[in-house]
Amino acid sequence: MKKKEELPDCPVATTVSLIGSKWKLLIMRNLLARPWRFNELQRDLEGISQKVLTDSLRSMESDGIVTRTVYAEVPPRVEYALSELGESLRPIIKSMEVWGTEYKKGSFPSS
């Protein structure tokens, strides 16, 4: 997890620094439904490279947003899921979903 002194002063900037990338948000969107395996995520997130997915998951795990569970099986199985902290972001992602739906419907007045 990032130390408090490493985080921006602005709370919005703090949130963006933790989950603000396109891929992290889409990973979280998937993990809100259920735990996923690495290859499942890579197949579902069209266009993400193995390196970016690996780096994003490691960063989110380090920040306490994602948990990584390794099952002692042959072959080994690894699943990623949202932690309790990650689950606390559910309302933010849901709000983004609602806003995106309304925007696509043209529910907002033109600028």
GROMACS elastic network, one bead per residue, 0.5 to 0.9 nm:
[ bonds ]
;  ai    aj funct       b0    kb
    1    59     6  0.87294   500
    1    60     6  0.87293   500
    1    61     6  0.82217   500
    1    62     6  0.51587   500
    1    64     6  0.60296   500
    2     5     6  0.82112   500
    2     6     6  0.62369   500
    2     7     6  0.69857   500
    2    62     6  0.78964   500
    2    63     6  0.61622   500
    3     6     6  0.52715   500
    3     7     6  0.68441   500
    4     7     6  0.53876   500
    4     8     6  0.84324   500
    5     8     6  0.78441   500
    5     9     6  0.88033   500
    7    10     6  0.84780   500
    7    11     6  0.88383   500
    7    13     6  0.82692   500
    7    14     6  0.58596   500
    7    17     6  0.79854   500
    8    11     6  0.72220   500
    8    12     6  0.87042   500
    8    13     6  0.60406   500
    8    14     6  0.54499   500
    8    17     6  0.82349   500
    9    12     6  0.88628   500
    9    13     6  0.75589   500
    9    14     6  0.73790   500
   10    13     6  0.52096   500
   10    14     6  0.62765   500
   10    15     6  0.88928   500
   11    15     6  0.63651   500
   11    16     6  0.86720   500
   12    15     6  0.51914   500
   12    16     6  0.62120   500
   12    17     6  0.85765   500
   13    17     6  0.59853   500
   13    18     6  0.86511   500
   13    20     6  0.88633   500
   14    17     6  0.51244   500
   14    18     6  0.64568   500
   14    19     6  0.88557   500
   15    18     6  0.52475   500
   15    19     6  0.61538   500
   15    20     6  0.69668   500
   16    19     6  0.53232   500
   16    21     6  0.75937   500
   17    20     6  0.57170   500
   17    21     6  0.80688   500
   18    21     6  0.82378   500
   18    24     6  0.85766   500
   18    59     6  0.84959   500
   18    60     6  0.75244   500
   18    63     6  0.73708   500
   18    65     6  0.87275   500
   19    22     6  0.83589   500
   19    23     6  0.87605   500
   19    24     6  0.56676   500
   19    25     6  0.61331   500
   19    28     6  0.86164   500
   19    60     6  0.80055   500
   20    23     6  0.84992   500
   20    24     6  0.68946   500
   20    25     6  0.68019   500
   21    24     6  0.53094   500
   21    25     6  0.63520   500
   21    26     6  0.87386   500
   21    56     6  0.88812   500
   22    25     6  0.54739   500
   22    26     6  0.64062   500
   22    27     6  0.87558   500
   23    26     6  0.50718   500
   23    27     6  0.59953   500
   23    28     6  0.84741   500
   23    45     6  0.81601   500
   23    48     6  0.75117   500
   23    52     6  0.80601   500
   23    53     6  0.76275   500
   23    56     6  0.73398   500
   24    27     6  0.50333   500
   24    28     6  0.61047   500
   24    29     6  0.85277   500
   24    53     6  0.85493   500
   24    56     6  0.62123   500
   24    57     6  0.78898   500
   24    60     6  0.78192   500
   25    28     6  0.50891   500
   25    29     6  0.61322   500
   25    30     6  0.87849   500
   25    93     6  0.78426   500
   26    30     6  0.63916   500
   26    31     6  0.86652   500
   26    45     6  0.74484   500
   27    30     6  0.52637   500
   27    31     6  0.62226   500
   27    32     6  0.86968   500
   27    41     6  0.73528   500
   27    45     6  0.78003   500
   27    53     6  0.85419   500
   27    56     6  0.85189   500
   27    57     6  0.82707   500
   28    32     6  0.60413   500
   28    33     6  0.89490   500
   28    65     6  0.89102   500
   28    66     6  0.85844   500
   28    81     6  0.87546   500
   28    82     6  0.74059   500
   28    86     6  0.78947   500
   28    89     6  0.87790   500
   28    90     6  0.87226   500
   28    93     6  0.81665   500
   29    32     6  0.53845   500
   29    33     6  0.73358   500
   29    90     6  0.86526   500
   29    93     6  0.70563   500
   29    94     6  0.89710   500
   30    33     6  0.57140   500
   30    34     6  0.70782   500
   30    35     6  0.81914   500
   30    36     6  0.77481   500
   30    41     6  0.78137   500
   30    44     6  0.87396   500
   31    34     6  0.52016   500
   31    35     6  0.56306   500
   31    36     6  0.66081   500
   31    66     6  0.86980   500
   31    80     6  0.75351   500
   31    81     6  0.56713   500
   31    82     6  0.60120   500
   32    35     6  0.80017   500
   32    81     6  0.80172   500
   32    82     6  0.69592   500
   32    86     6  0.87098   500
   32    87     6  0.73227   500
   32    90     6  0.71522   500
   34    80     6  0.88856   500
   34    81     6  0.68763   500
   34    82     6  0.84701   500
   35    79     6  0.60699   500
   35    80     6  0.54055   500
   35    82     6  0.75308   500
   36    39     6  0.83689   500
   36    40     6  0.62885   500
   36    41     6  0.63891   500
   36    78     6  0.85050   500
   36    79     6  0.54301   500
   36    80     6  0.53572   500
   36    81     6  0.66531   500
   37    40     6  0.52765   500
   37    41     6  0.63640   500
   37    42     6  0.87763   500
   37    77     6  0.77421   500
   37    78     6  0.59954   500
   37    80     6  0.61136   500
   37    81     6  0.89862   500
   38    41     6  0.52620   500
   38    42     6  0.62668   500
   38    43     6  0.87544   500
   38    53     6  0.81838   500
   38    54     6  0.83583   500
   38    78     6  0.73345   500
   38    79     6  0.70483   500
   38    80     6  0.74245   500
   39    43     6  0.61223   500
   39    44     6  0.85198   500
   40    43     6  0.52338   500
   40    44     6  0.61182   500
   40    45     6  0.85437   500
   41    44     6  0.51057   500
   41    45     6  0.59084   500
   41    53     6  0.82147   500
   42    45     6  0.53413   500
   42    46     6  0.71363   500
   42    47     6  0.83436   500
   42    48     6  0.65170   500
   42    49     6  0.74917   500
   42    50     6  0.70336   500
   42    53     6  0.71026   500
   43    46     6  0.63623   500
   43    47     6  0.87806   500
   43    48     6  0.85937   500
   45    48     6  0.59080   500
   46    49     6  0.88373   500
   48    51     6  0.82939   500
   48    52     6  0.64531   500
   48    53     6  0.64705   500
   49    52     6  0.52756   500
   49    53     6  0.61969   500
   49    54     6  0.85094   500
   50    53     6  0.52071   500
   50    54     6  0.60203   500
   50    55     6  0.85285   500
   51    54     6  0.50825   500
   51    55     6  0.59983   500
   51    56     6  0.84147   500
   52    55     6  0.50916   500
   52    56     6  0.59028   500
   52    57     6  0.84553   500
   53    56     6  0.51220   500
   53    57     6  0.60576   500
   53    58     6  0.84729   500
   54    57     6  0.53086   500
   54    58     6  0.60929   500
   54    59     6  0.85295   500
   55    58     6  0.51485   500
   55    59     6  0.60307   500
   55    60     6  0.85356   500
   56    59     6  0.51231   500
   56    60     6  0.60746   500
   56    61     6  0.84578   500
   57    60     6  0.50940   500
   57    61     6  0.59640   500
   57    62     6  0.84407   500
   57    66     6  0.72108   500
   57    67     6  0.89949   500
   57    68     6  0.87430   500
   57    80     6  0.81765   500
   58    61     6  0.50402   500
   58    62     6  0.60115   500
   58    63     6  0.85496   500
   58    66     6  0.85002   500
   59    62     6  0.50087   500
   59    63     6  0.61492   500
   59    64     6  0.86368   500
   59    65     6  0.87430   500
   59    66     6  0.87995   500
   60    63     6  0.50303   500
   60    64     6  0.62206   500
   60    65     6  0.51670   500
   60    66     6  0.54574   500
   60    67     6  0.83947   500
   60    86     6  0.88485   500
   61    64     6  0.50765   500
   61    65     6  0.57210   500
   61    67     6  0.57811   500
   61    68     6  0.71769   500
   61    83     6  0.87202   500
   62    65     6  0.76671   500
   62    66     6  0.80132   500
   63    66     6  0.78059   500
   64    67     6  0.72429   500
   64    82     6  0.87754   500
   64    83     6  0.67677   500
   64    84     6  0.85248   500
   64    85     6  0.65946   500
   64    86     6  0.73455   500
   65    81     6  0.86800   500
   65    82     6  0.59672   500
   65    83     6  0.53862   500
   65    84     6  0.74940   500
   65    85     6  0.54565   500
   65    87     6  0.79128   500
   65    89     6  0.88901   500
   66    80     6  0.65636   500
   66    81     6  0.55846   500
   66    83     6  0.50636   500
   66    84     6  0.85662   500
   66    85     6  0.81383   500
   66    86     6  0.62648   500
   67    79     6  0.81595   500
   67    80     6  0.56556   500
   67    81     6  0.53322   500
   67    82     6  0.59823   500
   67    83     6  0.55517   500
   68    78     6  0.67765   500
   68    79     6  0.57866   500
   68    81     6  0.67076   500
   68    82     6  0.89065   500
   69    77     6  0.82182   500
   69    78     6  0.55083   500
   69    79     6  0.52529   500
   69    80     6  0.64554   500
   69    81     6  0.81830   500
   70    73     6  0.87012   500
   70    76     6  0.70194   500
   70    77     6  0.58398   500
   70    79     6  0.66403   500
   71    74     6  0.89248   500
   71    76     6  0.60205   500
   71    77     6  0.51664   500
   71    78     6  0.61572   500
   71    79     6  0.82036   500
   72    75     6  0.82288   500
   72    76     6  0.58194   500
   72    77     6  0.71982   500
   73    77     6  0.64440   500
   74    77     6  0.78009   500
   81    86     6  0.86028   500
   82    85     6  0.74902   500
   82    87     6  0.58725   500
   83    87     6  0.61015   500
   83    88     6  0.85991   500
   84    87     6  0.50079   500
   84    88     6  0.63809   500
   85    88     6  0.51544   500
   85    89     6  0.71493   500
   86    89     6  0.54704   500
   86    90     6  0.74710   500
   87    90     6  0.54050   500
   87    91     6  0.86716   500
   88    91     6  0.72192   500
   88    92     6  0.84674   500
   89    92     6  0.53735   500
   89    93     6  0.65286   500
   89    94     6  0.87325   500
   90    93     6  0.52763   500
   90    94     6  0.60496   500
   90    95     6  0.85730   500
   91    95     6  0.60061   500
   91    96     6  0.85588   500
   92    95     6  0.51393   500
   92    96     6  0.63274   500
   92    97     6  0.87294   500
   93    96     6  0.50239   500
   93    97     6  0.62404   500
   93    98     6  0.87505   500
   94    98     6  0.62554   500
   94    99     6  0.85930   500
   95    98     6  0.51130   500
   95    99     6  0.60793   500
   95   100     6  0.84860   500
   96    99     6  0.51008   500
   96   100     6  0.59955   500
   96   101     6  0.85131   500
   97   100     6  0.51602   500
   97   101     6  0.61441   500
   97   102     6  0.86562   500
   98   101     6  0.51577   500
   98   102     6  0.62323   500
   98   103     6  0.85840   500
   99   102     6  0.51698   500
   99   103     6  0.60690   500
   99   104     6  0.86173   500
  100   103     6  0.50442   500
  100   104     6  0.61406   500
  100   105     6  0.86202   500
  101   104     6  0.52263   500
  101   105     6  0.63049   500
  101   106     6  0.88052   500
  101   107     6  0.88491   500
  102   105     6  0.50854   500
  102   106     6  0.63556   500
  102   107     6  0.53007   500
  102   108     6  0.72672   500
  103   106     6  0.51255   500
  103   107     6  0.58534   500
  103   108     6  0.63242   500
  104   107     6  0.76195   500
  105   108     6  0.83946   500
  106   109     6  0.75881   500
  106   110     6  0.85829   500
  108   111     6  0.89625   500
